[in-house]
Amino acid sequence: MSSQAILVGGFHEMLDLAESCGVQIVGILDPHLHGSFRGVPILGNDASAAAVLADFPGVPLVLTPDNPAARRRLAGQYRALGATFRTL
């Protein structure tokens, strides 16, 4: 059974991993990307997260940055908006 997720950070390795796990990436939140990345739409950035979460209710996020401080900051920011998370 396939499931969905939104990536926070556009890294091609994470797209490959999601595909191998059977997870459909419905979009990416990334401040450095625009349009699409490897065919996946860029939904916005951290500032547009509330609107994106409203557009995709119940779709969990996958935090992709490997920097622990950045992951903690993003987790807190998105958790405050009501986001749920998943791992791959």
PyMOL Python script that loads the backbone (N, CA, C, O; Angstrom):
from pymol import cmd

cmd.read_pdbstr("""\
ATOM      1  N   MET A   1       0.845  -1.179   0.000  1.00  0.00           N
ATOM      2  CA  MET A   1       0.000   0.000   0.000  1.00  0.00           C
ATOM      3  C   MET A   1       0.887   1.238   0.000  1.00  0.00           C
ATOM      4  O   MET A   1       1.822   1.343   0.794  1.00  0.00           O
ATOM      5  N   SER A   2       0.592   2.157  -0.880  1.00  0.00           N
ATOM      6  CA  SER A   2       1.377   3.379  -0.998  1.00  0.00           C
ATOM      7  C   SER A   2       0.873   4.424   0.000  1.00  0.00           C
ATOM      8  O   SER A   2      -0.317   4.483   0.310  1.00  0.00           O
ATOM      9  N   SER A   3       1.775   5.221   0.482  1.00  0.00           N
ATOM     10  CA  SER A   3       1.411   6.325   1.353  1.00  0.00           C
ATOM     11  C   SER A   3       2.042   7.599   0.803  1.00  0.00           C
ATOM     12  O   SER A   3       2.799   7.563  -0.167  1.00  0.00           O
ATOM     13  N   GLN A   4       1.724   8.704   1.427  1.00  0.00           N
ATOM     14  CA  GLN A   4       2.184  10.002   0.945  1.00  0.00           C
ATOM     15  C   GLN A   4       3.002  10.723   2.006  1.00  0.00           C
ATOM     16  O   GLN A   4       2.939  10.412   3.196  1.00  0.00           O
ATOM     17  N   ALA A   5       3.775  11.699   1.531  1.00  0.00           N
ATOM     18  CA  ALA A   5       4.530  12.567   2.432  1.00  0.00           C
ATOM     19  C   ALA A   5       4.933  13.822   1.672  1.00  0.00           C
ATOM     20  O   ALA A   5       4.911  13.864   0.442  1.00  0.00           O
ATOM     21  N   ILE A   6       5.300  14.836   2.433  1.00  0.00           N
ATOM     22  CA  ILE A   6       5.867  16.072   1.908  1.00  0.00           C
ATOM     23  C   ILE A   6       7.291  16.150   2.442  1.00  0.00           C
ATOM     24  O   ILE A   6       7.517  15.990   3.642  1.00  0.00           O
ATOM     25  N   LEU A   7       8.243  16.395   1.561  1.00  0.00           N
ATOM     26  CA  LEU A   7       9.633  16.552   1.986  1.00  0.00           C
ATOM     27  C   LEU A   7       9.889  17.988   2.408  1.00  0.00           C
ATOM     28  O   LEU A   7       9.462  18.922   1.730  1.00  0.00           O
ATOM     29  N   VAL A   8      10.576  18.166   3.511  1.00  0.00           N
ATOM     30  CA  VAL A   8      11.076  19.472   3.914  1.00  0.00           C
ATOM     31  C   VAL A   8      12.555  19.451   3.560  1.00  0.00           C
ATOM     32  O   VAL A   8      13.384  18.945   4.316  1.00  0.00           O
ATOM     33  N   GLY A   9      12.867  20.005   2.405  1.00  0.00           N
ATOM     34  CA  GLY A   9      14.212  19.977   1.845  1.00  0.00           C
ATOM     35  C   GLY A   9      14.240  19.066   0.636  1.00  0.00           C
ATOM     36  O   GLY A   9      13.809  17.915   0.700  1.00  0.00           O
ATOM     37  N   GLY A  10      14.744  19.582  -0.453  1.00  0.00           N
ATOM     38  CA  GLY A  10      14.774  18.808  -1.687  1.00  0.00           C
ATOM     39  C   GLY A  10      16.119  18.153  -1.917  1.00  0.00           C
ATOM     40  O   GLY A  10      17.061  18.802  -2.371  1.00  0.00           O
ATOM     41  N   PHE A  11      16.211  16.893  -1.612  1.00  0.00           N
ATOM     42  CA  PHE A  11      17.436  16.132  -1.826  1.00  0.00           C
ATOM     43  C   PHE A  11      17.099  14.919  -2.672  1.00  0.00           C
ATOM     44  O   PHE A  11      16.188  14.161  -2.342  1.00  0.00           O
ATOM     45  N   HIS A  12      17.825  14.734  -3.756  1.00  0.00           N
ATOM     46  CA  HIS A  12      17.494  13.636  -4.664  1.00  0.00           C
ATOM     47  C   HIS A  12      17.589  12.279  -3.977  1.00  0.00           C
ATOM     48  O   HIS A  12      16.853  11.358  -4.333  1.00  0.00           O
ATOM     49  N   GLU A  13      18.482  12.138  -3.000  1.00  0.00           N
ATOM     50  CA  GLU A  13      18.585  10.862  -2.284  1.00  0.00           C
ATOM     51  C   GLU A  13      17.293  10.535  -1.536  1.00  0.00           C
ATOM     52  O   GLU A  13      16.897   9.373  -1.445  1.00  0.00           O
ATOM     53  N   MET A  14      16.648  11.559  -1.008  1.00  0.00           N
ATOM     54  CA  MET A  14      15.395  11.330  -0.279  1.00  0.00           C
ATOM     55  C   MET A  14      14.269  10.942  -1.232  1.00  0.00           C
ATOM     56  O   MET A  14      13.407  10.137  -0.879  1.00  0.00           O
ATOM     57  N   LEU A  15      14.273  11.503  -2.425  1.00  0.00           N
ATOM     58  CA  LEU A  15      13.271  11.094  -3.413  1.00  0.00           C
ATOM     59  C   LEU A  15      13.481   9.634  -3.807  1.00  0.00           C
ATOM     60  O   LEU A  15      12.515   8.883  -3.944  1.00  0.00           O
ATOM     61  N   ASP A  16      14.726   9.235  -3.987  1.00  0.00           N
ATOM     62  CA  ASP A  16      15.026   7.836  -4.311  1.00  0.00           C
ATOM     63  C   ASP A  16      14.601   6.910  -3.169  1.00  0.00           C
ATOM     64  O   ASP A  16      14.016   5.854  -3.410  1.00  0.00           O
ATOM     65  N   LEU A  17      14.894   7.303  -1.936  1.00  0.00           N
ATOM     66  CA  LEU A  17      14.527   6.501  -0.783  1.00  0.00           C
ATOM     67  C   LEU A  17      13.011   6.380  -0.664  1.00  0.00           C
ATOM     68  O   LEU A  17      12.490   5.293  -0.414  1.00  0.00           O
ATOM     69  N   ALA A  18      12.308   7.486  -0.843  1.00  0.00           N
ATOM     70  CA  ALA A  18      10.848   7.454  -0.773  1.00  0.00           C
ATOM     71  C   ALA A  18      10.279   6.492  -1.808  1.00  0.00           C
ATOM     72  O   ALA A  18       9.382   5.702  -1.509  1.00  0.00           O
ATOM     73  N   GLU A  19      10.799   6.563  -3.012  1.00  0.00           N
ATOM     74  CA  GLU A  19      10.326   5.673  -4.069  1.00  0.00           C
ATOM     75  C   GLU A  19      10.557   4.213  -3.684  1.00  0.00           C
ATOM     76  O   GLU A  19       9.676   3.373  -3.866  1.00  0.00           O
ATOM     77  N   SER A  20      11.734   3.915  -3.158  1.00  0.00           N
ATOM     78  CA  SER A  20      12.029   2.526  -2.790  1.00  0.00           C
ATOM     79  C   SER A  20      11.178   2.053  -1.610  1.00  0.00           C
ATOM     80  O   SER A  20      10.974   0.851  -1.439  1.00  0.00           O
ATOM     81  N   CYS A  21      10.679   2.992  -0.792  1.00  0.00           N
ATOM     82  CA  CYS A  21       9.811   2.656   0.340  1.00  0.00           C
ATOM     83  C   CYS A  21       8.330   2.648  -0.038  1.00  0.00           C
ATOM     84  O   CYS A  21       7.479   2.334   0.795  1.00  0.00           O
ATOM     85  N   GLY A  22       8.021   2.989  -1.281  1.00  0.00           N
ATOM     86  CA  GLY A  22       6.622   3.031  -1.706  1.00  0.00           C
ATOM     87  C   GLY A  22       5.866   4.244  -1.207  1.00  0.00           C
ATOM     88  O   GLY A  22       4.642   4.211  -1.079  1.00  0.00           O
ATOM     89  N   VAL A  23       6.597   5.326  -0.922  1.00  0.00           N
ATOM     90  CA  VAL A  23       5.979   6.559  -0.423  1.00  0.00           C
ATOM     91  C   VAL A  23       5.931   7.572  -1.550  1.00  0.00           C
ATOM     92  O   VAL A  23       6.956   7.890  -2.153  1.00  0.00           O
ATOM     93  N   GLN A  24       4.736   8.078  -1.834  1.00  0.00           N
ATOM     94  CA  GLN A  24       4.571   9.102  -2.861  1.00  0.00           C
ATOM     95  C   GLN A  24       4.855  10.469  -2.240  1.00  0.00           C
ATOM     96  O   GLN A  24       4.219  10.860  -1.261  1.00  0.00           O
ATOM     97  N   ILE A  25       5.809  11.185  -2.815  1.00  0.00           N
ATOM     98  CA  ILE A  25       6.099  12.544  -2.363  1.00  0.00           C
ATOM     99  C   ILE A  25       5.193  13.491  -3.146  1.00  0.00           C
ATOM    100  O   ILE A  25       5.335  13.635  -4.360  1.00  0.00           O
ATOM    101  N   VAL A  26       4.258  14.136  -2.440  1.00  0.00           N
ATOM    102  CA  VAL A  26       3.299  15.007  -3.106  1.00  0.00           C
ATOM    103  C   VAL A  26       3.858  16.397  -3.350  1.00  0.00           C
ATOM    104  O   VAL A  26       3.310  17.158  -4.147  1.00  0.00           O
ATOM    105  N   GLY A  27       4.951  16.734  -2.665  1.00  0.00           N
ATOM    106  CA  GLY A  27       5.562  18.034  -2.869  1.00  0.00           C
ATOM    107  C   GLY A  27       6.742  18.237  -1.934  1.00  0.00           C
ATOM    108  O   GLY A  27       7.021  17.425  -1.051  1.00  0.00           O
ATOM    109  N   ILE A  28       7.414  19.339  -2.159  1.00  0.00           N
ATOM    110  CA  ILE A  28       8.623  19.674  -1.404  1.00  0.00           C
ATOM    111  C   ILE A  28       8.512  21.107  -0.890  1.00  0.00           C
ATOM    112  O   ILE A  28       8.065  22.004  -1.605  1.00  0.00           O
ATOM    113  N   LEU A  29       8.922  21.306   0.354  1.00  0.00           N
ATOM    114  CA  LEU A  29       9.098  22.640   0.922  1.00  0.00           C
ATOM    115  C   LEU A  29      10.591  22.910   0.977  1.00  0.00           C
ATOM    116  O   LEU A  29      11.331  22.193   1.649  1.00  0.00           O
ATOM    117  N   ASP A  30      11.035  23.943   0.271  1.00  0.00           N
ATOM    118  CA  ASP A  30      12.467  24.237   0.221  1.00  0.00           C
ATOM    119  C   ASP A  30      12.650  25.689  -0.203  1.00  0.00           C
ATOM    120  O   ASP A  30      12.094  26.104  -1.220  1.00  0.00           O
ATOM    121  N   PRO A  31      13.424  26.476   0.560  1.00  0.00           N
ATOM    122  CA  PRO A  31      13.604  27.882   0.217  1.00  0.00           C
ATOM    123  C   PRO A  31      14.491  28.118  -1.008  1.00  0.00           C
ATOM    124  O   PRO A  31      14.527  29.229  -1.537  1.00  0.00           O
ATOM    125  N   HIS A  32      15.197  27.098  -1.459  1.00  0.00           N
ATOM    126  CA  HIS A  32      16.140  27.269  -2.556  1.00  0.00           C
ATOM    127  C   HIS A  32      15.645  26.716  -3.887  1.00  0.00           C
ATOM    128  O   HIS A  32      16.306  26.884  -4.912  1.00  0.00           O
ATOM    129  N   LEU A  33      14.494  26.061  -3.880  1.00  0.00           N
ATOM    130  CA  LEU A  33      13.969  25.454  -5.108  1.00  0.00           C
ATOM    131  C   LEU A  33      12.673  26.130  -5.516  1.00  0.00           C
ATOM    132  O   LEU A  33      11.931  26.637  -4.675  1.00  0.00           O
ATOM    133  N   HIS A  34      12.413  26.131  -6.810  1.00  0.00           N
ATOM    134  CA  HIS A  34      11.190  26.744  -7.348  1.00  0.00           C
ATOM    135  C   HIS A  34      10.700  25.898  -8.505  1.00  0.00           C
ATOM    136  O   HIS A  34      11.494  25.263  -9.199  1.00  0.00           O
ATOM    137  N   GLY A  35       9.405  25.889  -8.713  1.00  0.00           N
ATOM    138  CA  GLY A  35       8.832  25.137  -9.826  1.00  0.00           C
ATOM    139  C   GLY A  35       8.671  23.681  -9.478  1.00  0.00           C
ATOM    140  O   GLY A  35       7.694  23.294  -8.836  1.00  0.00           O
ATOM    141  N   SER A  36       9.628  22.863  -9.900  1.00  0.00           N
ATOM    142  CA  SER A  36       9.601  21.446  -9.554  1.00  0.00           C
ATOM    143  C   SER A  36      11.033  20.929  -9.463  1.00  0.00           C
ATOM    144  O   SER A  36      11.972  21.553  -9.958  1.00  0.00           O
ATOM    145  N   PHE A  37      11.174  19.780  -8.821  1.00  0.00           N
ATOM    146  CA  PHE A  37      12.472  19.135  -8.664  1.00  0.00           C
ATOM    147  C   PHE A  37      12.266  17.664  -8.957  1.00  0.00           C
ATOM    148  O   PHE A  37      11.544  16.966  -8.244  1.00  0.00           O
ATOM    149  N   ARG A  38      12.915  17.200 -10.025  1.00  0.00           N
ATOM    150  CA  ARG A  38      12.761  15.812 -10.466  1.00  0.00           C
ATOM    151  C   ARG A  38      11.296  15.435 -10.618  1.00  0.00           C
ATOM    152  O   ARG A  38      10.894  14.324 -10.275  1.00  0.00           O
ATOM    153  N   GLY A  39      10.504  16.362 -11.131  1.00  0.00           N
ATOM    154  CA  GLY A  39       9.094  16.107 -11.392  1.00  0.00           C
ATOM    155  C   GLY A  39       8.174  16.272 -10.200  1.00  0.00           C
ATOM    156  O   GLY A  39       6.966  16.073 -10.324  1.00  0.00           O
ATOM    157  N   VAL A  40       8.718  16.632  -9.049  1.00  0.00           N
ATOM    158  CA  VAL A  40       7.906  16.830  -7.840  1.00  0.00           C
ATOM    159  C   VAL A  40       7.709  18.327  -7.644  1.00  0.00           C
ATOM    160  O   VAL A  40       8.680  19.084  -7.662  1.00  0.00           O
ATOM    161  N   PRO A  41       6.456  18.768  -7.456  1.00  0.00           N
ATOM    162  CA  PRO A  41       6.231  20.207  -7.312  1.00  0.00           C
ATOM    163  C   PRO A  41       6.842  20.786  -6.038  1.00  0.00           C
ATOM    164  O   PRO A  41       6.814  20.170  -4.972  1.00  0.00           O
ATOM    165  N   ILE A  42       7.393  21.985  -6.183  1.00  0.00           N
ATOM    166  CA  ILE A  42       7.866  22.743  -5.023  1.00  0.00           C
ATOM    167  C   ILE A  42       6.648  23.509  -4.509  1.00  0.00           C
ATOM    168  O   ILE A  42       6.096  24.358  -5.210  1.00  0.00           O
ATOM    169  N   LEU A  43       6.242  23.205  -3.297  1.00  0.00           N
ATOM    170  CA  LEU A  43       5.021  23.770  -2.724  1.00  0.00           C
ATOM    171  C   LEU A  43       5.252  25.112  -2.061  1.00  0.00           C
ATOM    172  O   LEU A  43       4.298  25.850  -1.815  1.00  0.00           O
ATOM    173  N   GLY A  44       6.492  25.441  -1.768  1.00  0.00           N
ATOM    174  CA  GLY A  44       6.805  26.698  -1.104  1.00  0.00           C
ATOM    175  C   GLY A  44       8.012  26.525  -0.218  1.00  0.00           C
ATOM    176  O   GLY A  44       8.886  25.697  -0.476  1.00  0.00           O
ATOM    177  N   ASN A  45       8.043  27.328   0.840  1.00  0.00           N
ATOM    178  CA  ASN A  45       9.169  27.291   1.776  1.00  0.00           C
ATOM    179  C   ASN A  45       8.623  27.302   3.200  1.00  0.00           C
ATOM    180  O   ASN A  45       7.416  27.160   3.399  1.00  0.00           O
ATOM    181  N   ASP A  46       9.477  27.465   4.171  1.00  0.00           N
ATOM    182  CA  ASP A  46       9.039  27.425   5.566  1.00  0.00           C
ATOM    183  C   ASP A  46       7.964  28.476   5.853  1.00  0.00           C
ATOM    184  O   ASP A  46       7.059  28.231   6.651  1.00  0.00           O
ATOM    185  N   ALA A  47       8.055  29.631   5.215  1.00  0.00           N
ATOM    186  CA  ALA A  47       7.087  30.705   5.455  1.00  0.00           C
ATOM    187  C   ALA A  47       5.693  30.360   4.941  1.00  0.00           C
ATOM    188  O   ALA A  47       4.703  30.895   5.442  1.00  0.00           O
ATOM    189  N   SER A  48       5.601  29.479   3.955  1.00  0.00           N
ATOM    190  CA  SER A  48       4.298  29.109   3.398  1.00  0.00           C
ATOM    191  C   SER A  48       3.794  27.782   3.952  1.00  0.00           C
ATOM    192  O   SER A  48       2.832  27.218   3.431  1.00  0.00           O
ATOM    193  N   ALA A  49       4.433  27.283   4.996  1.00  0.00           N
ATOM    194  CA  ALA A  49       4.100  25.962   5.533  1.00  0.00           C
ATOM    195  C   ALA A  49       2.659  25.856   6.009  1.00  0.00           C
ATOM    196  O   ALA A  49       2.020  24.830   5.774  1.00  0.00           O
ATOM    197  N   ALA A  50       2.128  26.871   6.666  1.00  0.00           N
ATOM    198  CA  ALA A  50       0.756  26.798   7.176  1.00  0.00           C
ATOM    199  C   ALA A  50      -0.226  26.583   6.029  1.00  0.00           C
ATOM    200  O   ALA A  50      -1.133  25.759   6.138  1.00  0.00           O
ATOM    201  N   ALA A  51      -0.055  27.308   4.945  1.00  0.00           N
ATOM    202  CA  ALA A  51      -0.945  27.160   3.796  1.00  0.00           C
ATOM    203  C   ALA A  51      -0.790  25.778   3.153  1.00  0.00           C
ATOM    204  O   ALA A  51      -1.777  25.165   2.745  1.00  0.00           O
ATOM    205  N   VAL A  52       0.438  25.298   3.065  1.00  0.00           N
ATOM    206  CA  VAL A  52       0.682  23.974   2.477  1.00  0.00           C
ATOM    207  C   VAL A  52       0.042  22.892   3.333  1.00  0.00           C
ATOM    208  O   VAL A  52      -0.594  21.982   2.801  1.00  0.00           O
ATOM    209  N   LEU A  53       0.198  22.976   4.640  1.00  0.00           N
ATOM    210  CA  LEU A  53      -0.412  21.984   5.522  1.00  0.00           C
ATOM    211  C   LEU A  53      -1.934  22.009   5.403  1.00  0.00           C
ATOM    212  O   LEU A  53      -2.579  20.964   5.485  1.00  0.00           O
ATOM    213  N   ALA A  54      -2.506  23.185   5.211  1.00  0.00           N
ATOM    214  CA  ALA A  54      -3.958  23.280   5.020  1.00  0.00           C
ATOM    215  C   ALA A  54      -4.385  22.658   3.693  1.00  0.00           C
ATOM    216  O   ALA A  54      -5.461  22.067   3.601  1.00  0.00           O
ATOM    217  N   ASP A  55      -3.554  22.787   2.675  1.00  0.00           N
ATOM    218  CA  ASP A  55      -3.861  22.209   1.361  1.00  0.00           C
ATOM    219  C   ASP A  55      -3.704  20.691   1.334  1.00  0.00           C
ATOM    220  O   ASP A  55      -4.309  20.020   0.498  1.00  0.00           O
ATOM    221  N   PHE A  56      -2.897  20.146   2.243  1.00  0.00           N
ATOM    222  CA  PHE A  56      -2.619  18.704   2.289  1.00  0.00           C
ATOM    223  C   PHE A  56      -2.864  18.171   3.701  1.00  0.00           C
ATOM    224  O   PHE A  56      -1.936  17.692   4.353  1.00  0.00           O
ATOM    225  N   PRO A  57      -4.114  18.252   4.176  1.00  0.00           N
ATOM    226  CA  PRO A  57      -4.387  17.823   5.551  1.00  0.00           C
ATOM    227  C   PRO A  57      -4.065  16.341   5.744  1.00  0.00           C
ATOM    228  O   PRO A  57      -4.409  15.495   4.919  1.00  0.00           O
ATOM    229  N   GLY A  58      -3.402  16.060   6.846  1.00  0.00           N
ATOM    230  CA  GLY A  58      -3.095  14.678   7.179  1.00  0.00           C
ATOM    231  C   GLY A  58      -1.880  14.092   6.493  1.00  0.00           C
ATOM    232  O   GLY A  58      -1.485  12.968   6.800  1.00  0.00           O
ATOM    233  N   VAL A  59      -1.270  14.833   5.560  1.00  0.00           N
ATOM    234  CA  VAL A  59      -0.071  14.325   4.894  1.00  0.00           C
ATOM    235  C   VAL A  59       1.128  14.669   5.768  1.00  0.00           C
ATOM    236  O   VAL A  59       1.387  15.845   6.023  1.00  0.00           O
ATOM    237  N   PRO A  60       1.864  13.658   6.232  1.00  0.00           N
ATOM    238  CA  PRO A  60       2.993  13.925   7.125  1.00  0.00           C
ATOM    239  C   PRO A  60       4.202  14.492   6.393  1.00  0.00           C
ATOM    240  O   PRO A  60       4.329  14.376   5.174  1.00  0.00           O
ATOM    241  N   LEU A  61       5.069  15.097   7.158  1.00  0.00           N
ATOM    242  CA  LEU A  61       6.305  15.671   6.639  1.00  0.00           C
ATOM    243  C   LEU A  61       7.478  14.748   6.929  1.00  0.00           C
ATOM    244  O   LEU A  61       7.495  14.034   7.932  1.00  0.00           O
ATOM    245  N   VAL A  62       8.456  14.777   6.034  1.00  0.00           N
ATOM    246  CA  VAL A  62       9.735  14.120   6.254  1.00  0.00           C
ATOM    247  C   VAL A  62      10.782  15.227   6.304  1.00  0.00           C
ATOM    248  O   VAL A  62      11.010  15.915   5.308  1.00  0.00           O
ATOM    249  N   LEU A  63      11.418  15.401   7.458  1.00  0.00           N
ATOM    250  CA  LEU A  63      12.470  16.407   7.595  1.00  0.00           C
ATOM    251  C   LEU A  63      13.763  15.821   7.049  1.00  0.00           C
ATOM    252  O   LEU A  63      14.234  14.791   7.530  1.00  0.00           O
ATOM    253  N   THR A  64      14.335  16.476   6.046  1.00  0.00           N
ATOM    254  CA  THR A  64      15.493  15.898   5.373  1.00  0.00           C
ATOM    255  C   THR A  64      16.848  16.489   5.761  1.00  0.00           C
ATOM    256  O   THR A  64      17.862  15.830   5.529  1.00  0.00           O
ATOM    257  N   PRO A  65      16.929  17.698   6.340  1.00  0.00           N
ATOM    258  CA  PRO A  65      18.259  18.218   6.673  1.00  0.00           C
ATOM    259  C   PRO A  65      19.000  17.281   7.627  1.00  0.00           C
ATOM    260  O   PRO A  65      18.407  16.739   8.559  1.00  0.00           O
ATOM    261  N   ASP A  66      20.294  17.096   7.389  1.00  0.00           N
ATOM    262  CA  ASP A  66      21.063  16.207   8.257  1.00  0.00           C
ATOM    263  C   ASP A  66      21.700  16.942   9.431  1.00  0.00           C
ATOM    264  O   ASP A  66      22.294  16.302  10.299  1.00  0.00           O
ATOM    265  N   ASN A  67      21.592  18.254   9.482  1.00  0.00           N
ATOM    266  CA  ASN A  67      22.117  19.041  10.595  1.00  0.00           C
ATOM    267  C   ASN A  67      21.149  18.944  11.771  1.00  0.00           C
ATOM    268  O   ASN A  67      19.999  19.363  11.641  1.00  0.00           O
ATOM    269  N   PRO A  68      21.574  18.405  12.913  1.00  0.00           N
ATOM    270  CA  PRO A  68      20.667  18.221  14.050  1.00  0.00           C
ATOM    271  C   PRO A  68      19.988  19.510  14.523  1.00  0.00           C
ATOM    272  O   PRO A  68      18.803  19.493  14.855  1.00  0.00           O
ATOM    273  N   ALA A  69      20.714  20.613  14.557  1.00  0.00           N
ATOM    274  CA  ALA A  69      20.123  21.873  15.006  1.00  0.00           C
ATOM    275  C   ALA A  69      19.031  22.330  14.037  1.00  0.00           C
ATOM    276  O   ALA A  69      17.977  22.803  14.462  1.00  0.00           O
ATOM    277  N   ALA A  70      19.283  22.189  12.757  1.00  0.00           N
ATOM    278  CA  ALA A  70      18.277  22.570  11.755  1.00  0.00           C
ATOM    279  C   ALA A  70      17.049  21.678  11.868  1.00  0.00           C
ATOM    280  O   ALA A  70      15.921  22.161  11.769  1.00  0.00           O
ATOM    281  N   ARG A  71      17.256  20.384  12.073  1.00  0.00           N
ATOM    282  CA  ARG A  71      16.120  19.460  12.221  1.00  0.00           C
ATOM    283  C   ARG A  71      15.279  19.810  13.446  1.00  0.00           C
ATOM    284  O   ARG A  71      14.050  19.794  13.376  1.00  0.00           O
ATOM    285  N   ARG A  72      15.928  20.125  14.569  1.00  0.00           N
ATOM    286  CA  ARG A  72      15.186  20.513  15.780  1.00  0.00           C
ATOM    287  C   ARG A  72      14.386  21.784  15.545  1.00  0.00           C
ATOM    288  O   ARG A  72      13.220  21.875  15.932  1.00  0.00           O
ATOM    289  N   ARG A  73      15.019  22.769  14.906  1.00  0.00           N
ATOM    290  CA  ARG A  73      14.328  24.033  14.638  1.00  0.00           C
ATOM    291  C   ARG A  73      13.119  23.797  13.747  1.00  0.00           C
ATOM    292  O   ARG A  73      12.027  24.287  14.037  1.00  0.00           O
ATOM    293  N   LEU A  74      13.306  23.049  12.667  1.00  0.00           N
ATOM    294  CA  LEU A  74      12.208  22.776  11.744  1.00  0.00           C
ATOM    295  C   LEU A  74      11.102  21.948  12.404  1.00  0.00           C
ATOM    296  O   LEU A  74       9.916  22.201  12.192  1.00  0.00           O
ATOM    297  N   ALA A  75      11.500  20.965  13.200  1.00  0.00           N
ATOM    298  CA  ALA A  75      10.495  20.144  13.879  1.00  0.00           C
ATOM    299  C   ALA A  75       9.629  21.002  14.790  1.00  0.00           C
ATOM    300  O   ALA A  75       8.406  20.860  14.800  1.00  0.00           O
ATOM    301  N   GLY A  76      10.254  21.892  15.552  1.00  0.00           N
ATOM    302  CA  GLY A  76       9.487  22.770  16.425  1.00  0.00           C
ATOM    303  C   GLY A  76       8.580  23.711  15.656  1.00  0.00           C
ATOM    304  O   GLY A  76       7.424  23.916  16.025  1.00  0.00           O
ATOM    305  N   GLN A  77       9.110  24.279  14.590  1.00  0.00           N
ATOM    306  CA  GLN A  77       8.334  25.213  13.770  1.00  0.00           C
ATOM    307  C   GLN A  77       7.114  24.523  13.159  1.00  0.00           C
ATOM    308  O   GLN A  77       6.002  25.047  13.225  1.00  0.00           O
ATOM    309  N   TYR A  78       7.323  23.365  12.573  1.00  0.00           N
ATOM    310  CA  TYR A  78       6.224  22.659  11.921  1.00  0.00           C
ATOM    311  C   TYR A  78       5.270  22.025  12.930  1.00  0.00           C
ATOM    312  O   TYR A  78       4.063  21.979  12.691  1.00  0.00           O
ATOM    313  N   ARG A  79       5.784  21.544  14.035  1.00  0.00           N
ATOM    314  CA  ARG A  79       4.914  20.974  15.078  1.00  0.00           C
ATOM    315  C   ARG A  79       3.954  22.041  15.590  1.00  0.00           C
ATOM    316  O   ARG A  79       2.785  21.750  15.844  1.00  0.00           O
ATOM    317  N   ALA A  80       4.437  23.280  15.744  1.00  0.00           N
ATOM    318  CA  ALA A  80       3.583  24.380  16.200  1.00  0.00           C
ATOM    319  C   ALA A  80       2.458  24.666  15.216  1.00  0.00           C
ATOM    320  O   ALA A  80       1.433  25.232  15.595  1.00  0.00           O
ATOM    321  N   LEU A  81       2.638  24.284  13.967  1.00  0.00           N
ATOM    322  CA  LEU A  81       1.597  24.466  12.951  1.00  0.00           C
ATOM    323  C   LEU A  81       0.667  23.262  12.867  1.00  0.00           C
ATOM    324  O   LEU A  81      -0.273  23.253  12.072  1.00  0.00           O
ATOM    325  N   GLY A  82       0.927  22.248  13.685  1.00  0.00           N
ATOM    326  CA  GLY A  82       0.083  21.068  13.700  1.00  0.00           C
ATOM    327  C   GLY A  82       0.516  19.942  12.775  1.00  0.00           C
ATOM    328  O   GLY A  82      -0.248  19.005  12.541  1.00  0.00           O
ATOM    329  N   ALA A  83       1.713  20.020  12.253  1.00  0.00           N
ATOM    330  CA  ALA A  83       2.214  18.995  11.332  1.00  0.00           C
ATOM    331  C   ALA A  83       2.455  17.690  12.055  1.00  0.00           C
ATOM    332  O   ALA A  83       2.749  17.656  13.250  1.00  0.00           O
ATOM    333  N   THR A  84       2.321  16.611  11.294  1.00  0.00           N
ATOM    334  CA  THR A  84       2.740  15.295  11.756  1.00  0.00           C
ATOM    335  C   THR A  84       3.970  14.905  10.931  1.00  0.00           C
ATOM    336  O   THR A  84       4.230  15.483   9.875  1.00  0.00           O
ATOM    337  N   PHE A  85       4.705  13.938  11.417  1.00  0.00           N
ATOM    338  CA  PHE A  85       5.961  13.562  10.772  1.00  0.00           C
ATOM    339  C   PHE A  85       6.013  12.062  10.536  1.00  0.00           C
ATOM    340  O   PHE A  85       5.321  11.279  11.187  1.00  0.00           O
ATOM    341  N   ARG A  86       6.848  11.694   9.593  1.00  0.00           N
ATOM    342  CA  ARG A  86       7.134  10.279   9.339  1.00  0.00           C
ATOM    343  C   ARG A  86       8.593  10.151   8.954  1.00  0.00           C
ATOM    344  O   ARG A  86       9.254  11.134   8.618  1.00  0.00           O
ATOM    345  N   THR A  87       9.081   8.932   9.008  1.00  0.00           N
ATOM    346  CA  THR A  87      10.421   8.645   8.564  1.00  0.00           C
ATOM    347  C   THR A  87      10.345   7.721   7.361  1.00  0.00           C
ATOM    348  O   THR A  87       9.308   7.119   7.084  1.00  0.00           O
ATOM    349  N   LEU A  88      11.441   7.622   6.665  1.00  0.00           N
ATOM    350  CA  LEU A  88      11.507   6.713   5.528  1.00  0.00           C
ATOM    351  C   LEU A  88      12.471   5.597   5.851  1.00  0.00           C
ATOM    352  O   LEU A  88      12.685   4.707   5.027  1.00  0.00           O
TER     353      LEU A  88
END
""", "prot")
cmd.dss("prot")
cmd.show_as("cartoon", "prot")
cmd.util.cbc("prot")
cmd.orient("prot")
